[in-house]
Amino acid sequence: MSPEQVRQSRTDERVELFYKYFTGTLVGDKYLCVVIKNGVDDLFLVTAYFTDKVKEGKVLYG
């Protein structure tokens, strides 16, 4: 999946939110948000969820 936008979390600078918009899902037209945390040596998938809007935060891509 290629994200349309990547934002930095407002509360943790090591957390990035990857957004891609999908139409026709079971819950309607939504963004899929995948939350990744940059660890010392690894990346961690924190969570993924559908949402109506992109959260505020520094735009890293898109």
N, CA, C and O atoms as a Tripos MOL2 file, in Angstrom:
@<TRIPOS>MOLECULE
protein
  248   247    62     0     0
PROTEIN
NO_CHARGES

@<TRIPOS>ATOM
      1 N           0.8440   -1.1780    0.0000 N.3       1 MET1
      2 CA          0.0000    0.0000    0.0000 C.3       1 MET1
      3 C           0.8850    1.2350    0.0000 C.2       1 MET1
      4 O           1.7720    1.3630    0.8440 O.2       1 MET1
      5 N           0.6580    2.1270   -0.9190 N.am      2 SER2
      6 CA          1.3800    3.3980   -0.9530 C.3       2 SER2
      7 C           0.5280    4.4590   -0.2760 C.2       2 SER2
      8 O          -0.6090    4.6830   -0.6910 O.2       2 SER2
      9 N           1.0460    5.1180    0.7540 N.am      3 PRO3
     10 CA          0.2510    6.1290    1.4480 C.3       3 PRO3
     11 C           0.0870    7.3890    0.6060 C.2       3 PRO3
     12 O           0.9430    7.7290   -0.2110 O.2       3 PRO3
     13 N          -1.0320    8.0710    0.8250 N.am      4 GLU4
     14 CA         -1.2630    9.3600    0.1810 C.3       4 GLU4
     15 C          -0.6950   10.4840    1.0350 C.2       4 GLU4
     16 O          -0.2940   11.5290    0.5230 O.2       4 GLU4
     17 N          -0.6660   10.2520    2.3570 N.am      5 GLN5
     18 CA         -0.1200   11.2260    3.2950 C.3       5 GLN5
     19 C           0.5580   10.4980    4.4370 C.2       5 GLN5
     20 O           0.1420    9.4120    4.8400 O.2       5 GLN5
     21 N           1.6220   11.1220    4.9560 N.am      6 VAL6
     22 CA          2.2650   10.6410    6.1780 C.3       6 VAL6
     23 C           2.4030   11.8490    7.0890 C.2       6 VAL6
     24 O           2.9020   12.8980    6.6830 O.2       6 VAL6
     25 N           1.9530   11.6850    8.3300 N.am      7 ARG7
     26 CA          2.0380   12.7690    9.3080 C.3       7 ARG7
     27 C           2.7770   12.2960   10.5450 C.2       7 ARG7
     28 O           2.7290   11.1210   10.9090 O.2       7 ARG7
     29 N           3.4640   13.2350   11.1850 N.am      8 GLN8
     30 CA          4.1210   12.9400   12.4510 C.3       8 GLN8
     31 C           3.1180   13.1820   13.5680 C.2       8 GLN8
     32 O           2.3580   14.1490   13.5270 O.2       8 GLN8
     33 N           3.1170   12.3110   14.5550 N.am      9 SER9
     34 CA          2.2240   12.4660   15.6980 C.3       9 SER9
     35 C           2.5250   13.7670   16.4300 C.2       9 SER9
     36 O           3.6800   14.1820   16.5220 O.2       9 SER9
     37 N           1.4970   14.4000   16.9420 N.am     10 ARG10
     38 CA          1.6760   15.6210   17.7300 C.3      10 ARG10
     39 C           2.1710   15.3120   19.1320 C.2      10 ARG10
     40 O           2.7340   16.1880   19.7900 O.2      10 ARG10
     41 N           1.9750   14.0850   19.6060 N.am     11 THR11
     42 CA          2.3360   13.7520   20.9860 C.3      11 THR11
     43 C           3.6150   12.9270   21.1120 C.2      11 THR11
     44 O           4.1930   12.8620   22.1970 O.2      11 THR11
     45 N           4.0690   12.2960   20.0310 N.am     12 ASP12
     46 CA          5.2800   11.4690   20.0750 C.3      12 ASP12
     47 C           5.9840   11.5910   18.7320 C.2      12 ASP12
     48 O           5.4860   11.0950   17.7220 O.2      12 ASP12
     49 N           7.1300   12.2450   18.7160 N.am     13 GLU13
     50 CA          7.8220   12.5040   17.4500 C.3      13 GLU13
     51 C           8.3340   11.2370   16.7690 C.2      13 GLU13
     52 O           8.7150   11.2820   15.5990 O.2      13 GLU13
     53 N           8.3490   10.1210   17.4720 N.am     14 ARG14
     54 CA          8.7830    8.8530   16.8700 C.3      14 ARG14
     55 C           7.6300    8.0940   16.2110 C.2      14 ARG14
     56 O           7.8420    7.0400   15.6130 O.2      14 ARG14
     57 N           6.4170    8.6260   16.3200 N.am     15 VAL15
     58 CA          5.2380    7.9620   15.7600 C.3      15 VAL15
     59 C           4.8210    8.6700   14.4680 C.2      15 VAL15
     60 O           4.7160    9.8960   14.4120 O.2      15 VAL15
     61 N           4.5880    7.8550   13.4300 N.am     16 GLU16
     62 CA          4.1310    8.3750   12.1450 C.3      16 GLU16
     63 C           2.8100    7.7230   11.7760 C.2      16 GLU16
     64 O           2.6030    6.5340   12.0210 O.2      16 GLU16
     65 N           1.9140    8.5140   11.1820 N.am     17 LEU17
     66 CA          0.5960    8.0440   10.7710 C.3      17 LEU17
     67 C           0.5340    8.0520    9.2470 C.2      17 LEU17
     68 O           0.7110    9.0940    8.6170 O.2      17 LEU17
     69 N           0.2840    6.8920    8.6640 N.am     18 PHE18
     70 CA          0.2210    6.7070    7.2150 C.3      18 PHE18
     71 C          -1.2470    6.6210    6.8060 C.2      18 PHE18
     72 O          -1.9930    5.7940    7.3320 O.2      18 PHE18
     73 N          -1.6660    7.4800    5.8620 N.am     19 TYR19
     74 CA         -3.0680    7.5440    5.4520 C.3      19 TYR19
     75 C          -3.2440    7.1970    3.9820 C.2      19 TYR19
     76 O          -2.4650    7.6190    3.1270 O.2      19 TYR19
     77 N          -4.2830    6.4190    3.7090 N.am     20 LYS20
     78 CA         -4.7120    6.1470    2.3300 C.3      20 LYS20
     79 C          -6.2370    6.1280    2.3210 C.2      20 LYS20
     80 O          -6.8620    5.5400    3.2020 O.2      20 LYS20
     81 N          -6.8380    6.7840    1.3080 N.am     21 TYR21
     82 CA         -8.2900    6.8860    1.2100 C.3      21 TYR21
     83 C          -8.8490    5.7240    0.4010 C.2      21 TYR21
     84 O          -8.3460    5.4000   -0.6750 O.2      21 TYR21
     85 N          -9.8960    5.1020    0.9350 N.am     22 PHE22
     86 CA        -10.5680    3.9930    0.2570 C.3      22 PHE22
     87 C         -12.0470    4.3180    0.0910 C.2      22 PHE22
     88 O         -12.6790    4.8450    1.0070 O.2      22 PHE22
     89 N         -12.5960    4.0030   -1.0750 N.am     23 THR23
     90 CA        -14.0260    4.1750   -1.3160 C.3      23 THR23
     91 C         -14.6870    2.8040   -1.3260 C.2      23 THR23
     92 O         -14.0670    1.8020   -1.6810 O.2      23 THR23
     93 N         -15.9480    2.7770   -0.9320 N.am     24 GLY24
     94 CA        -16.7330    1.5560   -1.0070 C.3      24 GLY24
     95 C         -16.3880    0.4890    0.0130 C.2      24 GLY24
     96 O         -16.6340   -0.6920   -0.2340 O.2      24 GLY24
     97 N         -15.8240    0.8690    1.1560 N.am     25 THR25
     98 CA        -15.5660   -0.1320    2.1980 C.3      25 THR25
     99 C         -16.8810   -0.4780    2.8900 C.2      25 THR25
    100 O         -17.8970    0.1740    2.6490 O.2      25 THR25
    101 N         -16.8690   -1.4830    3.7330 N.am     26 LEU26
    102 CA        -18.0850   -1.8700    4.4630 C.3      26 LEU26
    103 C         -18.5880   -0.7660    5.3880 C.2      26 LEU26
    104 O         -19.7630   -0.7450    5.7540 O.2      26 LEU26
    105 N         -17.6950    0.1540    5.7650 N.am     27 VAL27
    106 CA        -18.0810    1.2600    6.6520 C.3      27 VAL27
    107 C         -18.1340    2.5930    5.9040 C.2      27 VAL27
    108 O         -18.1240    3.6550    6.5270 O.2      27 VAL27
    109 N         -18.1920    2.5410    4.5790 N.am     28 GLY28
    110 CA        -18.2850    3.7550    3.7730 C.3      28 GLY28
    111 C         -16.9230    4.1890    3.2550 C.2      28 GLY28
    112 O         -15.9500    3.4380    3.3220 O.2      28 GLY28
    113 N         -16.8690    5.4060    2.7400 N.am     29 ASP29
    114 CA        -15.6230    5.9700    2.2170 C.3      29 ASP29
    115 C         -14.8040    6.4940    3.3910 C.2      29 ASP29
    116 O         -15.2520    7.3900    4.1070 O.2      29 ASP29
    117 N         -13.6230    5.9490    3.5920 N.am     30 LYS30
    118 CA        -12.8170    6.2730    4.7780 C.3      30 LYS30
    119 C         -11.3340    6.2750    4.4440 C.2      30 LYS30
    120 O         -10.8940    5.7140    3.4400 O.2      30 LYS30
    121 N         -10.5760    6.9290    5.3240 N.am     31 TYR31
    122 CA         -9.1250    6.8100    5.3130 C.3      31 TYR31
    123 C          -8.7350    5.6000    6.1530 C.2      31 TYR31
    124 O          -9.3130    5.3600    7.2120 O.2      31 TYR31
    125 N          -7.7660    4.8510    5.6830 N.am     32 LEU32
    126 CA         -7.1280    3.8400    6.5120 C.3      32 LEU32
    127 C          -5.8980    4.5030    7.1060 C.2      32 LEU32
    128 O          -5.0570    5.0270    6.3750 O.2      32 LEU32
    129 N          -5.7890    4.4810    8.4250 N.am     33 CYS33
    130 CA         -4.6390    5.0420    9.1240 C.3      33 CYS33
    131 C          -3.8400    3.8920    9.7220 C.2      33 CYS33
    132 O          -4.3630    3.0940   10.5000 O.2      33 CYS33
    133 N          -2.5690    3.8180    9.3490 N.am     34 VAL34
    134 CA         -1.6530    2.8220    9.9090 C.3      34 VAL34
    135 C          -0.6340    3.5900   10.7420 C.2      34 VAL34
    136 O           0.0570    4.4740   10.2350 O.2      34 VAL34
    137 N          -0.5460    3.2460   12.0270 N.am     35 VAL35
    138 CA          0.3110    3.9640   12.9710 C.3      35 VAL35
    139 C           1.5740    3.1400   13.2170 C.2      35 VAL35
    140 O           1.5090    1.9880   13.6460 O.2      35 VAL35
    141 N           2.7200    3.7550   12.9360 N.am     36 ILE36
    142 CA          4.0210    3.1000   13.0710 C.3      36 ILE36
    143 C           4.8710    3.8880   14.0650 C.2      36 ILE36
    144 O           4.8950    5.1190   14.0340 O.2      36 ILE36
    145 N           5.5720    3.1680   14.9510 N.am     37 LYS37
    146 CA          6.5010    3.8140   15.8830 C.3      37 LYS37
    147 C           7.9160    3.3980   15.5230 C.2      37 LYS37
    148 O           8.2060    2.2120   15.3630 O.2      37 LYS37
    149 N           8.7950    4.3860   15.3960 N.am     38 ASN38
    150 CA         10.1970    4.1350   15.1030 C.3      38 ASN38
    151 C          10.9270    3.8320   16.3960 C.2      38 ASN38
    152 O          11.1090    4.7160   17.2330 O.2      38 ASN38
    153 N          11.3480    2.5820   16.5630 N.am     39 GLY39
    154 CA         12.1300    2.1880   17.7280 C.3      39 GLY39
    155 C          13.6020    2.4270   17.4700 C.2      39 GLY39
    156 O          13.9710    2.9880   16.4380 O.2      39 GLY39
    157 N          14.4410    2.0110   18.3910 N.am     40 VAL40
    158 CA         15.8820    2.1910   18.2450 C.3      40 VAL40
    159 C          16.4020    1.4100   17.0400 C.2      40 VAL40
    160 O          17.1390    1.9530   16.2170 O.2      40 VAL40
    161 N          16.0230    0.1530   16.9370 N.am     41 ASP41
    162 CA         16.4930   -0.6880   15.8400 C.3      41 ASP41
    163 C          15.3770   -1.2150   14.9460 C.2      41 ASP41
    164 O          15.6560   -1.8310   13.9170 O.2      41 ASP41
    165 N          14.1280   -0.9860   15.3150 N.am     42 ASP42
    166 CA         13.0000   -1.5760   14.6090 C.3      42 ASP42
    167 C          11.8730   -0.5750   14.4210 C.2      42 ASP42
    168 O          11.8360    0.4820   15.0520 O.2      42 ASP42
    169 N          10.9530   -0.9400   13.5310 N.am     43 LEU43
    170 CA          9.6810   -0.2420   13.3920 C.3      43 LEU43
    171 C           8.6090   -1.1220   14.0040 C.2      43 LEU43
    172 O           8.6500   -2.3440   13.8640 O.2      43 LEU43
    173 N           7.6490   -0.5080   14.6820 N.am     44 PHE44
    174 CA          6.5710   -1.2540   15.3170 C.3      44 PHE44
    175 C           5.2300   -0.7840   14.7730 C.2      44 PHE44
    176 O           4.9550    0.4150   14.7320 O.2      44 PHE44
    177 N           4.4030   -1.7250   14.3590 N.am     45 LEU45
    178 CA          3.0340   -1.4160   13.9770 C.3      45 LEU45
    179 C           2.2380   -1.2760   15.2670 C.2      45 LEU45
    180 O           2.0610   -2.2490   15.9990 O.2      45 LEU45
    181 N           1.7580   -0.0680   15.5470 N.am     46 VAL46
    182 CA          1.0150    0.1930   16.7780 C.3      46 VAL46
    183 C          -0.4400   -0.2060   16.6010 C.2      46 VAL46
    184 O          -0.9880   -0.9480   17.4170 O.2      46 VAL46
    185 N          -1.0730    0.2870   15.5290 N.am     47 THR47
    186 CA         -2.4800   -0.0170   15.2560 C.3      47 THR47
    187 C          -2.8180    0.4060   13.8320 C.2      47 THR47
    188 O          -2.0290    1.0780   13.1670 O.2      47 THR47
    189 N          -3.9760    0.0120   13.3830 N.am     48 ALA48
    190 CA         -4.5110    0.4510   12.0940 C.3      48 ALA48
    191 C          -6.0180    0.5690   12.2490 C.2      48 ALA48
    192 O          -6.6470   -0.2740   12.8890 O.2      48 ALA48
    193 N          -6.6030    1.6190   11.6600 N.am     49 TYR49
    194 CA         -8.0390    1.8440   11.8170 C.3      49 TYR49
    195 C          -8.5630    2.7150   10.6800 C.2      49 TYR49
    196 O          -7.8000    3.4350   10.0360 O.2      49 TYR49
    197 N          -9.8760    2.6440   10.4390 N.am     50 PHE50
    198 CA        -10.5350    3.5280    9.4860 C.3      50 PHE50
    199 C         -10.9770    4.7950   10.2070 C.2      50 PHE50
    200 O         -11.3830    4.7490   11.3680 O.2      50 PHE50
    201 N         -10.8930    5.9320    9.5070 N.am     51 THR51
    202 CA        -11.2670    7.2120   10.0850 C.3      51 THR51
    203 C         -11.8470    8.1210    9.0000 C.2      51 THR51
    204 O         -11.6020    7.9220    7.8110 O.2      51 THR51
    205 N         -12.6160    9.1180    9.4310 N.am     52 ASP52
    206 CA        -13.2210   10.0710    8.4960 C.3      52 ASP52
    207 C         -12.2680   11.1770    8.0600 C.2      52 ASP52
    208 O         -12.4340   11.7540    6.9850 O.2      52 ASP52
    209 N         -11.2640   11.4760    8.8970 N.am     53 LYS53
    210 CA        -10.3840   12.5960    8.5730 C.3      53 LYS53
    211 C          -8.9530   12.3180    9.0180 C.2      53 LYS53
    212 O          -8.6930   11.4580    9.8590 O.2      53 LYS53
    213 N          -8.0440   13.0720    8.4280 N.am     54 VAL54
    214 CA         -6.6250   12.9790    8.7490 C.3      54 VAL54
    215 C          -6.3580   13.8370    9.9830 C.2      54 VAL54
    216 O          -6.8210   14.9750   10.0660 O.2      54 VAL54
    217 N          -5.6110   13.2900   10.9370 N.am     55 LYS55
    218 CA         -5.2860   14.0450   12.1490 C.3      55 LYS55
    219 C          -4.2780   15.1450   11.8370 C.2      55 LYS55
    220 O          -3.5540   15.0880   10.8440 O.2      55 LYS55
    221 N          -4.2530   16.1430   12.7120 N.am     56 GLU56
    222 CA         -3.2740   17.2130   12.5740 C.3      56 GLU56
    223 C          -1.8980   16.6880   12.9420 C.2      56 GLU56
    224 O          -1.7660   15.7010   13.6660 O.2      56 GLU56
    225 N          -0.8920   17.3530   12.4420 N.am     57 GLY57
    226 CA          0.4900   16.9710   12.7050 C.3      57 GLY57
    227 C           1.3520   17.4160   11.5450 C.2      57 GLY57
    228 O           0.8470   17.7570   10.4740 O.2      57 GLY57
    229 N           2.6460   17.4120   11.7620 N.am     58 LYS58
    230 CA          3.5890   17.8210   10.7270 C.3      58 LYS58
    231 C           3.4760   16.8700    9.5340 C.2      58 LYS58
    232 O           3.5280   15.6510    9.6950 O.2      58 LYS58
    233 N           3.3220   17.4400    8.3350 N.am     59 VAL59
    234 CA          3.2230   16.6410    7.1160 C.3      59 VAL59
    235 C           4.6300   16.1990    6.7150 C.2      59 VAL59
    236 O           5.5070   17.0280    6.4700 O.2      59 VAL59
    237 N           4.8300   14.8860    6.6510 N.am     60 LEU60
    238 CA          6.1180   14.3300    6.2450 C.3      60 LEU60
    239 C           6.1250   13.9300    4.7760 C.2      60 LEU60
    240 O           7.1750   13.8910    4.1350 O.2      60 LEU60
    241 N           4.9330   13.6310    4.2500 N.am     61 TYR61
    242 CA          4.7870   13.2250    2.8460 C.3      61 TYR61
    243 C           3.3600   13.5120    2.4100 C.2      61 TYR61
    244 O           2.4140   13.3300    3.1760 O.2      61 TYR61
    245 N           3.2170   13.9620    1.1670 N.am     62 GLY62
    246 CA          1.8920   14.1710    0.5970 C.3      62 GLY62
    247 C           1.4500   15.5260    0.7330 C.2      62 GLY62
    248 O           0.3470   15.8630    0.3000 O.2      62 GLY62
@<TRIPOS>BOND
     1     1     2 1
     2     2     3 1
     3     3     4 2
     4     3     5 am
     5     5     6 1
     6     6     7 1
     7     7     8 2
     8     7     9 am
     9     9    10 1
    10    10    11 1
    11    11    12 2
    12    11    13 am
    13    13    14 1
    14    14    15 1
    15    15    16 2
    16    15    17 am
    17    17    18 1
    18    18    19 1
    19    19    20 2
    20    19    21 am
    21    21    22 1
    22    22    23 1
    23    23    24 2
    24    23    25 am
    25    25    26 1
    26    26    27 1
    27    27    28 2
    28    27    29 am
    29    29    30 1
    30    30    31 1
    31    31    32 2
    32    31    33 am
    33    33    34 1
    34    34    35 1
    35    35    36 2
    36    35    37 am
    37    37    38 1
    38    38    39 1
    39    39    40 2
    40    39    41 am
    41    41    42 1
    42    42    43 1
    43    43    44 2
    44    43    45 am
    45    45    46 1
    46    46    47 1
    47    47    48 2
    48    47    49 am
    49    49    50 1
    50    50    51 1
    51    51    52 2
    52    51    53 am
    53    53    54 1
    54    54    55 1
    55    55    56 2
    56    55    57 am
    57    57    58 1
    58    58    59 1
    59    59    60 2
    60    59    61 am
    61    61    62 1
    62    62    63 1
    63    63    64 2
    64    63    65 am
    65    65    66 1
    66    66    67 1
    67    67    68 2
    68    67    69 am
    69    69    70 1
    70    70    71 1
    71    71    72 2
    72    71    73 am
    73    73    74 1
    74    74    75 1
    75    75    76 2
    76    75    77 am
    77    77    78 1
    78    78    79 1
    79    79    80 2
    80    79    81 am
    81    81    82 1
    82    82    83 1
    83    83    84 2
    84    83    85 am
    85    85    86 1
    86    86    87 1
    87    87    88 2
    88    87    89 am
    89    89    90 1
    90    90    91 1
    91    91    92 2
    92    91    93 am
    93    93    94 1
    94    94    95 1
    95    95    96 2
    96    95    97 am
    97    97    98 1
    98    98    99 1
    99    99   100 2
   100    99   101 am
   101   101   102 1
   102   102   103 1
   103   103   104 2
   104   103   105 am
   105   105   106 1
   106   106   107 1
   107   107   108 2
   108   107   109 am
   109   109   110 1
   110   110   111 1
   111   111   112 2
   112   111   113 am
   113   113   114 1
   114   114   115 1
   115   115   116 2
   116   115   117 am
   117   117   118 1
   118   118   119 1
   119   119   120 2
   120   119   121 am
   121   121   122 1
   122   122   123 1
   123   123   124 2
   124   123   125 am
   125   125   126 1
   126   126   127 1
   127   127   128 2
   128   127   129 am
   129   129   130 1
   130   130   131 1
   131   131   132 2
   132   131   133 am
   133   133   134 1
   134   134   135 1
   135   135   136 2
   136   135   137 am
   137   137   138 1
   138   138   139 1
   139   139   140 2
   140   139   141 am
   141   141   142 1
   142   142   143 1
   143   143   144 2
   144   143   145 am
   145   145   146 1
   146   146   147 1
   147   147   148 2
   148   147   149 am
   149   149   150 1
   150   150   151 1
   151   151   152 2
   152   151   153 am
   153   153   154 1
   154   154   155 1
   155   155   156 2
   156   155   157 am
   157   157   158 1
   158   158   159 1
   159   159   160 2
   160   159   161 am
   161   161   162 1
   162   162   163 1
   163   163   164 2
   164   163   165 am
   165   165   166 1
   166   166   167 1
   167   167   168 2
   168   167   169 am
   169   169   170 1
   170   170   171 1
   171   171   172 2
   172   171   173 am
   173   173   174 1
   174   174   175 1
   175   175   176 2
   176   175   177 am
   177   177   178 1
   178   178   179 1
   179   179   180 2
   180   179   181 am
   181   181   182 1
   182   182   183 1
   183   183   184 2
   184   183   185 am
   185   185   186 1
   186   186   187 1
   187   187   188 2
   188   187   189 am
   189   189   190 1
   190   190   191 1
   191   191   192 2
   192   191   193 am
   193   193   194 1
   194   194   195 1
   195   195   196 2
   196   195   197 am
   197   197   198 1
   198   198   199 1
   199   199   200 2
   200   199   201 am
   201   201   202 1
   202   202   203 1
   203   203   204 2
   204   203   205 am
   205   205   206 1
   206   206   207 1
   207   207   208 2
   208   207   209 am
   209   209   210 1
   210   210   211 1
   211   211   212 2
   212   211   213 am
   213   213   214 1
   214   214   215 1
   215   215   216 2
   216   215   217 am
   217   217   218 1
   218   218   219 1
   219   219   220 2
   220   219   221 am
   221   221   222 1
   222   222   223 1
   223   223   224 2
   224   223   225 am
   225   225   226 1
   226   226   227 1
   227   227   228 2
   228   227   229 am
   229   229   230 1
   230   230   231 1
   231   231   232 2
   232   231   233 am
   233   233   234 1
   234   234   235 1
   235   235   236 2
   236   235   237 am
   237   237   238 1
   238   238   239 1
   239   239   240 2
   240   239   241 am
   241   241   242 1
   242   242   243 1
   243   243   244 2
   244   243   245 am
   245   245   246 1
   246   246   247 1
   247   247   248 2
@<TRIPOS>SUBSTRUCTURE
     1 MET1         2 RESIDUE 1 A MET
     2 SER2         6 RESIDUE 1 A SER
     3 PRO3        10 RESIDUE 1 A PRO
     4 GLU4        14 RESIDUE 1 A GLU
     5 GLN5        18 RESIDUE 1 A GLN
     6 VAL6        22 RESIDUE 1 A VAL
     7 ARG7        26 RESIDUE 1 A ARG
     8 GLN8        30 RESIDUE 1 A GLN
     9 SER9        34 RESIDUE 1 A SER
    10 ARG10       38 RESIDUE 1 A ARG
    11 THR11       42 RESIDUE 1 A THR
    12 ASP12       46 RESIDUE 1 A ASP
    13 GLU13       50 RESIDUE 1 A GLU
    14 ARG14       54 RESIDUE 1 A ARG
    15 VAL15       58 RESIDUE 1 A VAL
    16 GLU16       62 RESIDUE 1 A GLU
    17 LEU17       66 RESIDUE 1 A LEU
    18 PHE18       70 RESIDUE 1 A PHE
    19 TYR19       74 RESIDUE 1 A TYR
    20 LYS20       78 RESIDUE 1 A LYS
    21 TYR21       82 RESIDUE 1 A TYR
    22 PHE22       86 RESIDUE 1 A PHE
    23 THR23       90 RESIDUE 1 A THR
    24 GLY24       94 RESIDUE 1 A GLY
    25 THR25       98 RESIDUE 1 A THR
    26 LEU26      102 RESIDUE 1 A LEU
    27 VAL27      106 RESIDUE 1 A VAL
    28 GLY28      110 RESIDUE 1 A GLY
    29 ASP29      114 RESIDUE 1 A ASP
    30 LYS30      118 RESIDUE 1 A LYS
    31 TYR31      122 RESIDUE 1 A TYR
    32 LEU32      126 RESIDUE 1 A LEU
    33 CYS33      130 RESIDUE 1 A CYS
    34 VAL34      134 RESIDUE 1 A VAL
    35 VAL35      138 RESIDUE 1 A VAL
    36 ILE36      142 RESIDUE 1 A ILE
    37 LYS37      146 RESIDUE 1 A LYS
    38 ASN38      150 RESIDUE 1 A ASN
    39 GLY39      154 RESIDUE 1 A GLY
    40 VAL40      158 RESIDUE 1 A VAL
    41 ASP41      162 RESIDUE 1 A ASP
    42 ASP42      166 RESIDUE 1 A ASP
    43 LEU43      170 RESIDUE 1 A LEU
    44 PHE44      174 RESIDUE 1 A PHE
    45 LEU45      178 RESIDUE 1 A LEU
    46 VAL46      182 RESIDUE 1 A VAL
    47 THR47      186 RESIDUE 1 A THR
    48 ALA48      190 RESIDUE 1 A ALA
    49 TYR49      194 RESIDUE 1 A TYR
    50 PHE50      198 RESIDUE 1 A PHE
    51 THR51      202 RESIDUE 1 A THR
    52 ASP52      206 RESIDUE 1 A ASP
    53 LYS53      210 RESIDUE 1 A LYS
    54 VAL54      214 RESIDUE 1 A VAL
    55 LYS55      218 RESIDUE 1 A LYS
    56 GLU56      222 RESIDUE 1 A GLU
    57 GLY57      226 RESIDUE 1 A GLY
    58 LYS58      230 RESIDUE 1 A LYS
    59 VAL59      234 RESIDUE 1 A VAL
    60 LEU60      238 RESIDUE 1 A LEU
    61 TYR61      242 RESIDUE 1 A TYR
    62 GLY62      246 RESIDUE 1 A GLY
